[in-house]
Amino acid sequence: MELDQSYPAISDLAARARRRVPRFVWDYLDSATGAEATKARNRSALDAIRFRPAILSGEIDPDLSVTLMGRDYALPFGIAPVGMSGLVWAEAERTLARLARTEAIPYTLSTVATRTPEHVGPHVGDQGWFQLYPPRDPEIRADMLRRVRAAGFHTLVLTADVPVASRRERQRRGGVTHPPRLSPRILAQVALRPAWALATAQTGMPRLRFVESYTGKSGALSSTAHVGYLIRTSPDWGYLRWLRDHWDGPLVVKGVLEPADAVRLKAEGVDAVWVSNHAGRQFDAAPAPIEVLPAIRAAVGPGYPLIFDSGVAGGLDILRALALGADFVMLGRAFHYGLAAFGARGAAHVVHILREDLKANLGQLGLGSFDGLADRLVHRAHGCDDRPPEGRST
Ligand SMILES: Cc1cc2nc3c(=O)[nH]c(=O)nc-3n(C[C@H](O)[C@H](O)[C@H](O)COP(=O)(O)O)c2cc1C
């Protein structure tokens, strides 16, 4: 792939994406909340995880496939839900769904995507997960689940780390509103980004089409206030039980950072816990997920599926998460950097980068599979020893 020469890293795609989308779109995609300290901590905490390279391991052709919740995936990573995905690049949801189907990795459609499950379902094949921001109204709730299921999405993800809206100061400063309003300032930004403007003009201004299908006639009733009322973002344990009773497929809870919560979720019949701090977008004093992952693994025991995200920027980060107890890793922004940089080709290039990076780093570790990653960790507390983290089965 020739992109590999000029854009060998996801950071290269991010740099190009920044030049191709209007400023307010970049602020929406790239910002976190508060002083964005948690976003920075996600990066530094991942960088702090080191491995001991191996020598004289012979030829290695690693197996990158994994099984998660009874399904086989070709790679140990997938696409996290991103609201207003189609604002970043036109038809983002459809493009990413197709990519997921081609690569045999999961694609998670957000409740607040710009396209409906019915629109995306035919493109995603058997790789569709759906992320729920829970509606208040029980009838709407039941209808959403019915539609999601009928559109072919088999795994339901309840996002639990948005009990209230976060302030997202950089987004506010940048003029981001929901739905986007074409103020003179925003129009001036759009005028500087003709490729984005052209692509977006062809599909129409991005809207929350799934949610709007419940707000009556579109337009007047699609205000943030109305959507905010419809989507109750502060579910409780009773709500979770209702969901468990009404969704007969795999159920995942996203945004978990506490070992005790993970244990309780497991006991409630949740099929996997998604360890995440929402890429630092919700709470600026949250721990980095990689810091709490070993304790969560120890608490839930071996064999219980754990998914990880927040700040993953390459294959090495995926290995770090797998070594510390995750079974699977999701990425949100990386795929959107690829999309905004080069459309479908850019998103596919993200998969290429991650796959090659996984192989290169596994080779350094002398490993033909993800088993044994934990044994190659450098343990900071004990100097350079070879003990696996407490609580791991391997
Ligand atoms: C622009 C943007 C929008 C997001 N929208 C949602 C969403 O609608 N639902 C959700 O559960 N998480 C959402 N997230 C969080 C992602 O699912 C994921 O947890 C996070 O992006 C992972 O970190 P990464 O972007 O560093 O890979 C969003 C993240 C971003 C960057």
The ligand as a MOL file (V3000), in Angstrom:
LIG
                    3D

  0  0  0     0  0            999 V3000
M  V30 BEGIN CTAB
M  V30 COUNTS 31 33 0 0 0
M  V30 BEGIN ATOM
M  V30 1 C -16.0360 12.4320 18.5210 0
M  V30 2 C -16.3560 11.3270 19.4790 0
M  V30 3 C -17.6820 10.9600 19.6560 0
M  V30 4 C -17.9940 9.8980 20.5190 0
M  V30 5 N -19.3030 9.5040 20.6370 0
M  V30 6 C -19.5980 8.4410 21.4070 0
M  V30 7 C -20.9250 7.9350 21.4640 0
M  V30 8 O -21.8260 8.4160 20.7760 0
M  V30 9 N -21.1710 6.8910 22.2960 0
M  V30 10 C -20.1880 6.3070 23.0590 0
M  V30 11 O -20.4480 5.3710 23.7900 0
M  V30 12 N -18.9110 6.7530 22.9980 0
M  V30 13 C -18.5940 7.7860 22.1830 0
M  V30 14 N -17.2940 8.2020 22.0990 0
M  V30 15 C -16.2500 7.4770 22.8350 0
M  V30 16 C -15.6950 6.3540 21.9670 0
M  V30 17 O -16.6430 5.3310 21.7980 0
M  V30 18 C -14.4570 5.7040 22.5990 0
M  V30 19 O -14.7310 5.3620 23.9400 0
M  V30 20 C -13.2370 6.6040 22.5540 0
M  V30 21 O -13.2560 7.4230 21.4230 0
M  V30 22 C -11.9950 5.7310 22.5440 0
M  V30 23 O -10.8510 6.4820 22.5350 0
M  V30 24 P -10.0090 6.8210 21.2020 0
M  V30 25 O -10.8310 7.7930 20.4230 0
M  V30 26 O -8.7770 7.4140 21.7370 0
M  V30 27 O -9.8050 5.5290 20.4790 0
M  V30 28 C -16.9640 9.2400 21.2350 0
M  V30 29 C -15.6420 9.6250 21.0450 0
M  V30 30 C -15.3270 10.6380 20.1710 0
M  V30 31 C -13.8850 10.9930 19.9690 0
M  V30 END ATOM
M  V30 BEGIN BOND
M  V30 1 1 1 2
M  V30 2 1 2 3
M  V30 3 2 2 30
M  V30 4 2 3 4
M  V30 5 1 4 5
M  V30 6 1 4 28
M  V30 7 2 5 6
M  V30 8 1 6 7
M  V30 9 1 6 13
M  V30 10 2 7 8
M  V30 11 1 7 9
M  V30 12 1 9 10
M  V30 13 2 10 11
M  V30 14 1 10 12
M  V30 15 2 12 13
M  V30 16 1 13 14
M  V30 17 1 14 15
M  V30 18 1 14 28
M  V30 19 1 15 16
M  V30 20 1 16 17
M  V30 21 1 16 18
M  V30 22 1 18 19
M  V30 23 1 18 20
M  V30 24 1 20 21
M  V30 25 1 20 22
M  V30 26 1 22 23
M  V30 27 1 23 24
M  V30 28 2 24 25
M  V30 29 1 24 26
M  V30 30 1 24 27
M  V30 31 2 28 29
M  V30 32 1 29 30
M  V30 33 1 30 31
M  V30 END BOND
M  V30 END CTAB
M  END
